[in-house]
């Protein structure tokens, strides 16, 4: 489950998800944690990301999260 929190380096998101999971009535699992951590993100291959473009997105203050084996097409 700890690896699922690593889907983002944003500690505020990690803490928020941890609080939500801690008070949930169901037993957490890595898939549900990862989905919660990555809520609101899109993959680099998503048509919306392709429309804006990586450089313009970064220039506008956007943030790209990368995992160990990500490349530019799979960035979140």
MORAWO-V33320 format. One record per backbone hydrogen bond with DSSP energy under -0.5 kcal/mol. NH is the residue of the N-H (numbers start at 1). CO is the residue of the C=O. Records with the same first field share a line. If there is no record, write none. Layout:
# MORAWO-V33320
NH = CO / CO
This chain:
# MORAWO-V33320
4 = 1
5 = 1
6 = 2 / 3
7 = 4
8 = 5
11 = 9
14 = 10
15 = 11
16 = 12
17 = 13
18 = 14
19 = 15
20 = 16
21 = 17
22 = 18
23 = 19
24 = 21
33 = 29
34 = 30
35 = 31
36 = 32
37 = 33
38 = 34
39 = 36
41 = 38
42 = 76
44 = 75
45 = 73
46 = 43
49 = 46
50 = 46
51 = 47
52 = 48
53 = 49
57 = 53
58 = 54
59 = 55
60 = 56
61 = 58
62 = 57
65 = 63
70 = 67
74 = 71
75 = 71
76 = 65
